Amino acid sequence: MPMRPKHQCNYSRCKNLTYERYCEEHKNVDKKLYDKHRPEHHNMYNSTRYKRERLAFLSEHPICECEECVRLGRLWPATRIDHKIAHKGDYDLFWDWDNWQAMTEQCHNKKTGREEAWGKGKKK
């Protein structure tokens, strides 16, 4: 089966050809740029403790607890943990289970999108 042709690297002004998004020289640039704009406290989500506590919380709260699902009586399985009050790096608020709610990925993304848009002065 023939391979697709190589294309120009997506890095600005790079003329290297590649099968991927970026050439070998620039293949890590996407992650570096993404991480550069992420707040430091996002590292807490990658900790062993968070992964363990997240699983424990979801085992005790297996159904989505968002306002919409509760109001409509939906019984969708939760896969995400949401902070009711954004912790913004506050260590105690981050780990406070009373500040956590189980949500589906869809509900969590919808809530987070609304909160981020609201913080930028947009109303959704």
SULSULDA-V272867 format. One line per field, one symbol per residue. ss: DSSP state (a for helix, b for strand, c for the rest). A space follows every 10 residues. Layout:
# SULSULDA-V272867
ss=???
This chain:
# SULSULDA-V272867
ss=ccccccbbcc ccccccbbcc cccaaaccaa aaaaaaccca aaaaaacaaa aaaaaaaaaa ccbcccaaaa aaccccbccb bbbccccccc aaaaacaaab bbbcaaaaaa aaaaaaaaac cccc
